[in-house]
Amino acid sequence: MSAQMMISNAQIEGIVVPAFNIPHLPMLKPVVEALRDEDAAALIQVARLEWEKMQAKSLEAVAEEYSKYGDPRHTGLHLDHIPVVDEDHEWVDYMEIIERGLRAGYESVMIDGSRLALEENIRTTQEAADCAHEHGAACEAELGAVIGHEKGGIEITYEELFSTKKGFTRLDEAERFAEESHCDWLSVAVGNIHGAIAETTRAQKKQQAHLDIKHVKALYEAAKGLPLVLHGGSGVKREDLLKAVQAGIVKINIGTEIRQAYEFALQEKRDKEYARQAVYEKVRWILRDYLRISGTASLIVDL
C-alpha cells in the first residue's frame, strides 16, 4: 500500500488522511498503536525543522523507528516540509535531503518552494516531483503562505490576515501550478496556521484558525481536482475542517496537538512511558472525536 494510493482512495471516499508529525522519536509507536486501536489510517511524517530544531534526530532515525512499528494496514511514511528557503530565510540543499529520504524508504516527499516566486516554485517542484516519481513515490508541494514558521512571528493579527486573505493561495496560480509543477498533492493557504517552533513560543496555546471554505472549493476546482493538503491542522475549528474535507482537503497535518501532549506530560512526570500514553490518548481523541474517522482504515488501505 503506497501513500499515493492511500490519498487517492481517501479522495474517492471523501475521508481525510491525517499526517502526524514526529518531533520526538518515542512519539511514533503510540501514534501507530492509536491508529490500530481506532482502525484508522494516517501518514507518519517528519519535517526538516523537527530534526534541526527539535528531537527527531534525522530523517533516517525516523525511518528506522518506523521500520519497527509502522503497520501497512494503517500507516504510510511521508517526508514533510523540505524547504528550498527555510524559516530563517536560509537556502537549503533540498534535493540532497529529498534523495536521502527516498533512499531511506519514504513513500512520499514534500518540497516547499512557497517562499519563491511562482516560476521558481514551479521549477523546483518539477525537479523534486520528477525525482520522487522515478522512485515510485508521490510529491507534495506548497503554494501560498501558511504563516507561523517565519522568523519574527506573525506581523498582523489573525483577524486581519483572514479578512485581507494575506498569503492565501491564488486561484490563477493554483491552476497553473497544478498543470506545470508535476506535483501529486498541493498544500494551500486558506486561513490555516503552522505551529510555533521557537523555544520561547512553542509551548503556548495555538491560535484557533478558521478556514475559508469557499476558497478551498474554488482552489480544488482551479487545480482540476488535485488533492489539497491543509498544514497547521491543530487548532482549526472542527466544523470548518469537516466542511473543508468535503470541499477538497484530503490530507491534514497535525503536529502541535500531539507534540504538546508529549512535552507537557514529560514536564509533569519526566516519565517517557507516561508521555507516550499522553500521545496515544490524544491521537485516539483526534481520530475518534475530532476527525471522526475511526473504523475507516479498510476503506482507504488496499492491501
RAVENQUI-V526946 format. One record per pair of residues at least 24 apart in sequence whose ideal C-beta (glycine too) atoms are under 6 Angstrom apart, sorted by sequence separation. I is the first residue (numbers start at 1). GAP is how many residues later the second one is. D is the distance in Angstrom with one decimal. If there is no record, write none. Layout:
BEGIN
<<I | GAP | D> <I | GAP | D>>
END
This chain:
BEGIN
<<18 | 24 | 4.5> <19 | 24 | 4.0> <20 | 24 | 6.0> <21 | 24 | 5.7> <22 | 24 | 5.1> <144 | 24 | 5.9> <258 | 24 | 5.3> <144 | 25 | 3.3> <190 | 25 | 5.1> <19 | 26 | 4.9> <143 | 26 | 5.0> <190 | 26 | 5.2> <209 | 26 | 5.8> <23 | 27 | 4.2> <79 | 27 | 4.3> <208 | 27 | 5.2> <209 | 27 | 5.0> <210 | 27 | 4.8> <114 | 28 | 4.2> <206 | 28 | 5.8> <216 | 28 | 5.1> <220 | 28 | 2.9> <77 | 29 | 5.2> <81 | 29 | 5.7> <82 | 29 | 5.8> <83 | 29 | 4.4> <84 | 29 | 4.6> <108 | 29 | 5.4> <162 | 29 | 5.4> <206 | 29 | 4.0> <211 | 29 | 4.2> <77 | 30 | 5.3> <78 | 30 | 4.7> <79 | 30 | 4.3> <80 | 30 | 5.3> <85 | 30 | 4.4> <98 | 30 | 5.5> <107 | 30 | 5.7> <108 | 30 | 4.0> <109 | 30 | 5.8> <110 | 30 | 4.1> <111 | 30 | 5.5> <112 | 30 | 4.9> <210 | 30 | 4.9> <213 | 30 | 4.8> <217 | 30 | 4.1> <23 | 31 | 3.9> <24 | 31 | 4.7> <44 | 31 | 5.4> <76 | 31 | 5.0> <81 | 31 | 5.3> <188 | 31 | 5.5> <216 | 31 | 4.2> <84 | 32 | 6.0> <216 | 32 | 5.6> <23 | 33 | 5.4> <41 | 33 | 5.1> <43 | 33 | 4.9> <44 | 33 | 5.7> <45 | 33 | 4.0> <47 | 33 | 4.1> <102 | 33 | 4.4> <211 | 33 | 5.1> <22 | 34 | 5.9> <47 | 34 | 3.7> <48 | 34 | 5.5> <143 | 34 | 5.1> <213 | 34 | 5.4> <43 | 35 | 4.3> <45 | 35 | 4.1> <102 | 35 | 5.9> <28 | 37 | 4.8> <32 | 37 | 4.8> <186 | 37 | 5.8> <36 | 38 | 5.5> <192 | 38 | 5.5> <194 | 38 | 4.6> <32 | 39 | 5.7> <35 | 39 | 4.3> <193 | 39 | 4.7> <3 | 40 | 6.0> <22 | 40 | 5.6> <25 | 40 | 5.2> <29 | 40 | 4.7> <84 | 40 | 5.2> <141 | 40 | 5.8> <186 | 40 | 5.2> <188 | 40 | 5.4> <192 | 40 | 4.2> <28 | 41 | 5.9> <63 | 41 | 4.1> <59 | 42 | 5.4> <63 | 42 | 5.4> <141 | 42 | 3.9> <185 | 42 | 4.7> <186 | 42 | 5.7> <187 | 42 | 4.1> <32 | 43 | 5.9> <146 | 43 | 4.7> <60 | 44 | 5.2> <139 | 44 | 5.1> <144 | 44 | 5.7> <145 | 44 | 5.5> <185 | 44 | 5.2> <187 | 44 | 5.3> <139 | 45 | 5.4> <140 | 45 | 4.3> <142 | 45 | 4.0> <144 | 45 | 3.3> <148 | 45 | 4.6> <149 | 45 | 4.8> <174 | 45 | 5.1> <178 | 45 | 4.0> <138 | 46 | 4.3> <146 | 46 | 5.7> <147 | 46 | 5.8> <148 | 46 | 3.0> <178 | 46 | 5.7> <171 | 47 | 5.6> <175 | 47 | 4.4> <146 | 48 | 5.6> <174 | 48 | 4.5> <178 | 48 | 4.8> <158 | 49 | 5.4> <174 | 49 | 4.9> <169 | 50 | 5.9> <206 | 50 | 5.2> <171 | 51 | 4.6> <238 | 52 | 6.0> <129 | 53 | 3.8> <129 | 54 | 5.2> <118 | 55 | 5.6> <126 | 55 | 5.9> <125 | 56 | 4.1> <126 | 56 | 5.0> <122 | 58 | 5.1> <125 | 58 | 5.3> <19 | 59 | 5.8> <122 | 59 | 5.0> <195 | 60 | 5.3> <195 | 61 | 3.6> <87 | 62 | 4.1> <87 | 63 | 6.0> <88 | 63 | 5.3> <87 | 64 | 5.9> <6 | 70 | 5.4> <1 | 71 | 5.3> <3 | 73 | 3.8> <3 | 75 | 5.8> <146 | 85 | 5.0> <146 | 86 | 5.9> <140 | 89 | 6.0> <3 | 104 | 3.9> <2 | 105 | 5.5> <3 | 105 | 4.1> <4 | 134 | 4.0> <3 | 135 | 5.7> <53 | 144 | 5.8> <49 | 148 | 5.8> <11 | 216 | 5.2> <7 | 220 | 5.4> <74 | 223 | 5.5> <73 | 228 | 5.8> <16 | 229 | 4.6> <19 | 232 | 5.7> <17 | 234 | 4.9> <18 | 234 | 5.5> <19 | 234 | 5.0> <20 | 234 | 5.5> <21 | 234 | 3.7> <27 | 235 | 5.3> <16 | 236 | 5.5> <18 | 236 | 5.3> <23 | 236 | 5.3> <24 | 238 | 5.7> <11 | 239 | 4.8> <10 | 240 | 5.5> <7 | 243 | 5.7> <26 | 246 | 5.4> <30 | 246 | 4.5> <34 | 246 | 5.0> <38 | 246 | 5.6> <33 | 247 | 5.8> <40 | 247 | 4.6> <30 | 249 | 4.4> <34 | 249 | 3.7> <38 | 249 | 4.3> <26 | 250 | 5.6> <30 | 250 | 3.8> <34 | 250 | 4.7> <38 | 250 | 5.8> <27 | 252 | 5.1> <31 | 252 | 5.3> <40 | 253 | 4.9> <40 | 254 | 5.7> <38 | 256 | 4.3> <39 | 256 | 4.9> <40 | 256 | 5.9> <41 | 256 | 4.4> <40 | 257 | 5.5> <39 | 258 | 5.0> <41 | 259 | 5.4> <41 | 260 | 4.9> <16 | 275 | 6.0> <15 | 278 | 5.9> <15 | 281 | 5.3> <15 | 285 | 5.8> <13 | 286 | 5.0> <10 | 290 | 4.6> <9 | 291 | 4.0> <6 | 294 | 5.5> <1 | 300 | 5.3> <1 | 302 | 5.6>>
END
